[in-house]
Amino acid sequence: MAAARLPRPMPVAVRENARAKNVVLRLIPGQGLVITMPVGLPPSRLAEAVGARSAWIAAAWDRLAAEGTPPQPGAAALRPERIVLTAFDRQWDVAYAARARDGCLLTVRGPESLLVTGAVDDMGAVAGVLTMFCRDRGGMLLKDALARVSQETGLPFAGATIRAQRTRWGSCTARGRISLNFTLAFLPWELCRLVLVHELCHTRELNHSARFWALVEEHVPGCRVLDAKLASARHYLPGWLGATD
């Protein structure tokens, strides 16, 4: 039923996740459209969610096609030649060198240059070391940005951790500890900043009440419009991230 709502013919994989609160869509080279949904979601609700996001599905598919990397059944995810952390305008060129060893090793060769050596034809191994690099660098940038936004807004927090949640961009505990998904670094800055402000506002209002949204609006005018964009922002994530699944 969901496939009938797609704007383009493409392979579709549906995964149930007990922790998922919403339907999450990703276009992944080698897999096509990967849909993560809450357990027991009715097929009609899934079809509605896919239909509501048909515009970005079409745009993301066309973008991949223009780059020569549309998702195809059985195709391998392509090794990236460049890593871009869009939120912070940081990027690194990536070179590869095959070596007789298990797995891969990543070496930082310069401010904007990386070398991956080892089993470079194993996309899972390649994606693993690139993911660790992005989690490390993206995490440092996100923590620094959270501290700056905290000062700008006057909303203090108790601490921050970087995680790799599959369905959440961030969270905040009752004690004011904030958890951020490292993949935020791949989003445009305005969406990344919205998440930072969102979690900082939870240090005052640990809910999604009218008072909470009024506080977010105070620091991010038009936050509801941006929040709607955030719901389908996973198409900004690079396709190779899915190779580690």
TIMARMI-874106 format. One record per residue (C-alpha): x, y, z; residue number from 1. Coordinates in Angstrom, 2 decimals. Layout:
<timis>
<timi c1="X" c2="Y" c3="Z" k="NUM"/>
...
</timis>
This chain:
<timis>
<timi c1="0.00" c2="0.00" c3="0.00" k="1"/>
<timi c1="2.84" c2="2.41" c3="0.85" k="2"/>
<timi c1="4.63" c2="1.69" c3="-2.46" k="3"/>
<timi c1="1.54" c2="2.86" c3="-4.36" k="4"/>
<timi c1="1.99" c2="6.34" c3="-2.84" k="5"/>
<timi c1="5.57" c2="6.75" c3="-4.09" k="6"/>
<timi c1="6.26" c2="9.49" c3="-6.66" k="7"/>
<timi c1="8.84" c2="7.30" c3="-8.49" k="8"/>
<timi c1="9.25" c2="3.52" c3="-8.92" k="9"/>
<timi c1="11.92" c2="2.40" c3="-6.43" k="10"/>
<timi c1="12.78" c2="-0.51" c3="-4.11" k="11"/>
<timi c1="11.23" c2="-0.22" c3="-0.65" k="12"/>
<timi c1="12.21" c2="-1.87" c3="2.65" k="13"/>
<timi c1="10.02" c2="-1.47" c3="5.76" k="14"/>
<timi c1="11.43" c2="-2.01" c3="9.24" k="15"/>
<timi c1="9.53" c2="-2.01" c3="12.54" k="16"/>
<timi c1="11.30" c2="-0.48" c3="15.52" k="17"/>
<timi c1="9.92" c2="-0.69" c3="19.05" k="18"/>
<timi c1="11.55" c2="2.66" c3="19.92" k="19"/>
<timi c1="10.23" c2="4.51" c3="16.88" k="20"/>
<timi c1="7.63" c2="7.19" c3="17.62" k="21"/>
<timi c1="7.11" c2="8.32" c3="14.04" k="22"/>
<timi c1="7.62" c2="7.07" c3="10.50" k="23"/>
<timi c1="11.19" c2="7.81" c3="9.34" k="24"/>
<timi c1="12.11" c2="7.69" c3="5.64" k="25"/>
<timi c1="15.63" c2="7.43" c3="4.18" k="26"/>
<timi c1="16.84" c2="6.96" c3="0.62" k="27"/>
<timi c1="19.93" c2="4.75" c3="0.70" k="28"/>
<timi c1="22.05" c2="3.78" c3="-2.33" k="29"/>
<timi c1="21.91" c2="0.03" c3="-2.74" k="30"/>
<timi c1="18.70" c2="-0.27" c3="-0.74" k="31"/>
<timi c1="16.27" c2="2.33" c3="-2.07" k="32"/>
<timi c1="13.68" c2="3.78" c3="0.29" k="33"/>
<timi c1="14.11" c2="2.44" c3="3.83" k="34"/>
<timi c1="11.10" c2="3.08" c3="6.06" k="35"/>
<timi c1="11.37" c2="2.74" c3="9.84" k="36"/>
<timi c1="8.01" c2="2.73" c3="11.62" k="37"/>
<timi c1="6.53" c2="2.04" c3="15.06" k="38"/>
<timi c1="5.54" c2="-1.56" c3="15.74" k="39"/>
<timi c1="1.94" c2="-2.30" c3="14.77" k="40"/>
<timi c1="1.36" c2="0.85" c3="12.72" k="41"/>
<timi c1="-1.67" c2="0.23" c3="10.44" k="42"/>
<timi c1="-0.83" c2="0.01" c3="6.71" k="43"/>
<timi c1="-3.19" c2="2.90" c3="5.99" k="44"/>
<timi c1="-1.27" c2="5.17" c3="8.40" k="45"/>
<timi c1="2.02" c2="4.15" c3="6.81" k="46"/>
<timi c1="0.65" c2="4.93" c3="3.34" k="47"/>
<timi c1="-0.52" c2="8.34" c3="4.56" k="48"/>
<timi c1="2.93" c2="9.12" c3="5.98" k="49"/>
<timi c1="4.65" c2="8.15" c3="2.73" k="50"/>
<timi c1="2.17" c2="10.14" c3="0.66" k="51"/>
<timi c1="2.63" c2="13.23" c3="2.83" k="52"/>
<timi c1="6.38" c2="13.17" c3="2.15" k="53"/>
<timi c1="6.23" c2="12.37" c3="-1.54" k="54"/>
<timi c1="7.70" c2="15.78" c3="-2.48" k="55"/>
<timi c1="11.01" c2="15.25" c3="-0.67" k="56"/>
<timi c1="11.14" c2="11.59" c3="-1.79" k="57"/>
<timi c1="10.96" c2="12.76" c3="-5.40" k="58"/>
<timi c1="13.49" c2="15.55" c3="-4.80" k="59"/>
<timi c1="15.95" c2="13.22" c3="-3.04" k="60"/>
<timi c1="15.59" c2="10.56" c3="-5.76" k="61"/>
<timi c1="16.13" c2="13.11" c3="-8.52" k="62"/>
<timi c1="19.17" c2="14.51" c3="-6.68" k="63"/>
<timi c1="20.74" c2="11.05" c3="-6.43" k="64"/>
<timi c1="19.94" c2="10.40" c3="-10.08" k="65"/>
<timi c1="21.59" c2="13.68" c3="-11.08" k="66"/>
<timi c1="24.69" c2="12.66" c3="-9.13" k="67"/>
<timi c1="24.68" c2="9.30" c3="-10.89" k="68"/>
<timi c1="23.93" c2="7.38" c3="-7.70" k="69"/>
<timi c1="20.20" c2="6.55" c3="-7.68" k="70"/>
<timi c1="19.32" c2="3.66" c3="-5.38" k="71"/>
<timi c1="19.13" c2="0.42" c3="-7.36" k="72"/>
<timi c1="18.27" c2="-3.08" c3="-6.13" k="73"/>
<timi c1="21.46" c2="-5.02" c3="-5.45" k="74"/>
<timi c1="23.78" c2="-2.08" c3="-6.14" k="75"/>
<timi c1="26.56" c2="-1.35" c3="-3.65" k="76"/>
<timi c1="26.66" c2="1.90" c3="-1.73" k="77"/>
<timi c1="29.31" c2="4.12" c3="-3.26" k="78"/>
<timi c1="32.40" c2="5.08" c3="-1.29" k="79"/>
<timi c1="32.25" c2="8.82" c3="-0.68" k="80"/>
<timi c1="34.99" c2="11.01" c3="-2.10" k="81"/>
<timi c1="34.14" c2="13.78" c3="0.35" k="82"/>
<timi c1="32.68" c2="14.07" c3="3.84" k="83"/>
<timi c1="30.63" c2="17.23" c3="4.43" k="84"/>
<timi c1="29.34" c2="18.34" c3="7.84" k="85"/>
<timi c1="26.93" c2="20.90" c3="6.42" k="86"/>
<timi c1="25.86" c2="22.51" c3="9.69" k="87"/>
<timi c1="29.42" c2="23.67" c3="10.38" k="88"/>
<timi c1="30.66" c2="24.18" c3="6.81" k="89"/>
<timi c1="33.40" c2="21.59" c3="7.32" k="90"/>
<timi c1="34.51" c2="19.08" c3="4.72" k="91"/>
<timi c1="37.25" c2="16.51" c3="4.08" k="92"/>
<timi c1="38.34" c2="14.83" c3="0.85" k="93"/>
<timi c1="38.60" c2="11.04" c3="1.22" k="94"/>
<timi c1="41.21" c2="8.87" c3="-0.56" k="95"/>
<timi c1="41.39" c2="5.07" c3="-0.47" k="96"/>
<timi c1="44.27" c2="2.58" c3="-0.59" k="97"/>
<timi c1="43.77" c2="-1.18" c3="-0.54" k="98"/>
<timi c1="45.90" c2="-3.08" c3="1.99" k="99"/>
<timi c1="46.01" c2="-6.77" c3="2.93" k="100"/>
<timi c1="44.32" c2="-6.52" c3="6.31" k="101"/>
<timi c1="40.97" c2="-7.10" c3="7.97" k="102"/>
<timi c1="38.78" c2="-4.04" c3="8.25" k="103"/>
<timi c1="39.80" c2="-0.46" c3="7.54" k="104"/>
<timi c1="41.95" c2="2.19" c3="9.16" k="105"/>
<timi c1="41.29" c2="5.92" c3="8.80" k="106"/>
<timi c1="44.16" c2="8.42" c3="8.91" k="107"/>
<timi c1="43.75" c2="12.20" c3="9.05" k="108"/>
<timi c1="46.31" c2="13.48" c3="6.55" k="109"/>
<timi c1="45.55" c2="17.18" c3="6.89" k="110"/>
<timi c1="42.91" c2="19.75" c3="7.86" k="111"/>
<timi c1="40.69" c2="18.66" c3="4.96" k="112"/>
<timi c1="42.09" c2="15.28" c3="3.91" k="113"/>
<timi c1="41.42" c2="11.70" c3="5.03" k="114"/>
<timi c1="42.94" c2="8.37" c3="3.95" k="115"/>
<timi c1="41.14" c2="5.06" c3="4.39" k="116"/>
<timi c1="43.35" c2="1.96" c3="4.07" k="117"/>
<timi c1="42.70" c2="-1.76" c3="4.33" k="118"/>
<timi c1="39.70" c2="-3.67" c3="2.99" k="119"/>
<timi c1="38.40" c2="-0.66" c3="1.08" k="120"/>
<timi c1="36.12" c2="-2.81" c3="-1.11" k="121"/>
<timi c1="34.18" c2="-3.76" c3="2.02" k="122"/>
<timi c1="31.63" c2="-0.94" c3="2.19" k="123"/>
<timi c1="30.58" c2="-1.93" c3="5.69" k="124"/>
<timi c1="34.16" c2="-1.54" c3="6.95" k="125"/>
<timi c1="34.58" c2="1.76" c3="5.08" k="126"/>
<timi c1="31.32" c2="3.13" c3="6.46" k="127"/>
<timi c1="32.31" c2="2.02" c3="9.95" k="128"/>
<timi c1="35.52" c2="4.09" c3="10.12" k="129"/>
<timi c1="33.91" c2="7.08" c3="8.39" k="130"/>
<timi c1="31.00" c2="6.96" c3="10.84" k="131"/>
<timi c1="33.39" c2="6.93" c3="13.80" k="132"/>
<timi c1="35.24" c2="9.92" c3="12.36" k="133"/>
<timi c1="32.02" c2="11.88" c3="11.81" k="134"/>
<timi c1="30.72" c2="11.00" c3="15.25" k="135"/>
<timi c1="33.97" c2="12.23" c3="16.82" k="136"/>
<timi c1="34.34" c2="15.45" c3="14.82" k="137"/>
<timi c1="30.64" c2="16.16" c3="14.56" k="138"/>
<timi c1="30.24" c2="15.52" c3="18.27" k="139"/>
<timi c1="32.91" c2="18.06" c3="19.20" k="140"/>
<timi c1="31.36" c2="20.66" c3="16.91" k="141"/>
<timi c1="27.88" c2="19.99" c3="18.28" k="142"/>
<timi c1="29.00" c2="20.32" c3="21.90" k="143"/>
<timi c1="30.71" c2="23.63" c3="21.13" k="144"/>
<timi c1="27.61" c2="24.85" c3="19.28" k="145"/>
<timi c1="25.33" c2="23.80" c3="22.14" k="146"/>
<timi c1="27.45" c2="25.83" c3="24.57" k="147"/>
<timi c1="27.26" c2="28.89" c3="22.29" k="148"/>
<timi c1="23.51" c2="28.61" c3="21.80" k="149"/>
<timi c1="23.09" c2="28.13" c3="25.55" k="150"/>
<timi c1="24.86" c2="31.46" c3="26.14" k="151"/>
<timi c1="22.86" c2="33.18" c3="23.39" k="152"/>
<timi c1="19.52" c2="32.03" c3="24.79" k="153"/>
<timi c1="20.33" c2="32.16" c3="28.49" k="154"/>
<timi c1="19.23" c2="28.53" c3="28.83" k="155"/>
<timi c1="21.86" c2="26.57" c3="30.81" k="156"/>
<timi c1="22.27" c2="22.79" c3="30.70" k="157"/>
<timi c1="23.95" c2="20.28" c3="33.00" k="158"/>
<timi c1="25.95" c2="18.32" c3="30.43" k="159"/>
<timi c1="25.93" c2="16.88" c3="26.92" k="160"/>
<timi c1="26.54" c2="13.50" c3="25.34" k="161"/>
<timi c1="26.76" c2="12.47" c3="21.68" k="162"/>
<timi c1="24.89" c2="9.40" c3="20.50" k="163"/>
<timi c1="23.81" c2="7.67" c3="17.30" k="164"/>
<timi c1="20.06" c2="7.35" c3="17.76" k="165"/>
<timi c1="18.20" c2="5.85" c3="14.84" k="166"/>
<timi c1="15.00" c2="7.88" c3="15.18" k="167"/>
<timi c1="15.69" c2="10.87" c3="17.46" k="168"/>
<timi c1="17.71" c2="14.04" c3="16.88" k="169"/>
<timi c1="18.12" c2="14.73" c3="20.58" k="170"/>
<timi c1="16.71" c2="14.41" c3="24.09" k="171"/>
<timi c1="16.91" c2="16.08" c3="27.50" k="172"/>
<timi c1="16.63" c2="14.57" c3="30.97" k="173"/>
<timi c1="14.87" c2="16.06" c3="33.99" k="174"/>
<timi c1="18.33" c2="16.96" c3="35.34" k="175"/>
<timi c1="19.15" c2="19.04" c3="32.28" k="176"/>
<timi c1="21.51" c2="16.61" c3="30.56" k="177"/>
<timi c1="21.19" c2="16.83" c3="26.80" k="178"/>
<timi c1="21.85" c2="14.02" c3="24.32" k="179"/>
<timi c1="22.48" c2="14.89" c3="20.66" k="180"/>
<timi c1="22.53" c2="12.68" c3="17.58" k="181"/>
<timi c1="25.86" c2="13.15" c3="15.80" k="182"/>
<timi c1="24.06" c2="13.13" c3="12.42" k="183"/>
<timi c1="22.75" c2="16.62" c3="13.22" k="184"/>
<timi c1="26.07" c2="17.81" c3="11.82" k="185"/>
<timi c1="24.92" c2="16.78" c3="8.32" k="186"/>
<timi c1="21.84" c2="19.04" c3="8.45" k="187"/>
<timi c1="21.65" c2="22.70" c3="7.41" k="188"/>
<timi c1="22.59" c2="24.95" c3="10.33" k="189"/>
<timi c1="19.08" c2="26.35" c3="10.81" k="190"/>
<timi c1="17.68" c2="22.85" c3="11.40" k="191"/>
<timi c1="20.61" c2="21.86" c3="13.61" k="192"/>
<timi c1="20.20" c2="25.02" c3="15.69" k="193"/>
<timi c1="16.48" c2="24.35" c3="16.06" k="194"/>
<timi c1="17.26" c2="21.00" c3="17.71" k="195"/>
<timi c1="19.79" c2="22.64" c3="20.03" k="196"/>
<timi c1="17.28" c2="25.29" c3="21.08" k="197"/>
<timi c1="14.53" c2="22.66" c3="21.35" k="198"/>
<timi c1="16.54" c2="20.58" c3="23.82" k="199"/>
<timi c1="17.70" c2="23.63" c3="25.77" k="200"/>
<timi c1="14.08" c2="24.71" c3="26.15" k="201"/>
<timi c1="13.35" c2="21.31" c3="27.69" k="202"/>
<timi c1="15.57" c2="22.33" c3="30.62" k="203"/>
<timi c1="12.74" c2="24.77" c3="31.46" k="204"/>
<timi c1="9.73" c2="22.86" c3="30.12" k="205"/>
<timi c1="10.15" c2="19.07" c3="30.05" k="206"/>
<timi c1="7.12" c2="18.62" c3="27.79" k="207"/>
<timi c1="5.67" c2="19.87" c3="24.51" k="208"/>
<timi c1="3.07" c2="22.18" c3="25.99" k="209"/>
<timi c1="2.03" c2="25.57" c3="24.66" k="210"/>
<timi c1="4.49" c2="27.17" c3="27.10" k="211"/>
<timi c1="7.30" c2="25.03" c3="25.70" k="212"/>
<timi c1="6.59" c2="26.03" c3="22.08" k="213"/>
<timi c1="6.24" c2="29.67" c3="23.08" k="214"/>
<timi c1="9.73" c2="29.47" c3="24.59" k="215"/>
<timi c1="11.14" c2="27.88" c3="21.44" k="216"/>
<timi c1="9.40" c2="30.51" c3="19.30" k="217"/>
<timi c1="11.04" c2="33.22" c3="21.40" k="218"/>
<timi c1="14.48" c2="32.00" c3="20.33" k="219"/>
<timi c1="13.60" c2="30.60" c3="16.88" k="220"/>
<timi c1="10.88" c2="32.68" c3="15.19" k="221"/>
<timi c1="8.88" c2="30.47" c3="12.88" k="222"/>
<timi c1="9.97" c2="27.35" c3="14.75" k="223"/>
<timi c1="6.88" c2="25.36" c3="13.79" k="224"/>
<timi c1="7.67" c2="25.73" c3="10.08" k="225"/>
<timi c1="11.24" c2="24.60" c3="10.67" k="226"/>
<timi c1="10.05" c2="21.75" c3="12.88" k="227"/>
<timi c1="7.91" c2="20.45" c3="10.02" k="228"/>
<timi c1="11.00" c2="20.43" c3="7.79" k="229"/>
<timi c1="12.95" c2="18.62" c3="10.49" k="230"/>
<timi c1="10.45" c2="15.75" c3="10.43" k="231"/>
<timi c1="11.67" c2="14.78" c3="6.96" k="232"/>
<timi c1="15.27" c2="15.97" c3="7.23" k="233"/>
<timi c1="16.92" c2="12.55" c3="7.15" k="234"/>
<timi c1="17.34" c2="12.86" c3="3.40" k="235"/>
<timi c1="20.26" c2="15.18" c3="4.22" k="236"/>
<timi c1="22.18" c2="12.21" c3="5.66" k="237"/>
<timi c1="24.70" c2="10.59" c3="3.28" k="238"/>
<timi c1="23.72" c2="7.26" c3="1.79" k="239"/>
<timi c1="26.88" c2="5.48" c3="2.96" k="240"/>
<timi c1="25.70" c2="5.75" c3="6.58" k="241"/>
<timi c1="23.17" c2="3.02" c3="5.76" k="242"/>
<timi c1="25.96" c2="0.61" c3="4.81" k="243"/>
<timi c1="26.64" c2="0.00" c3="8.51" k="244"/>
<timi c1="23.06" c2="-1.19" c3="9.18" k="245"/>
</timis>
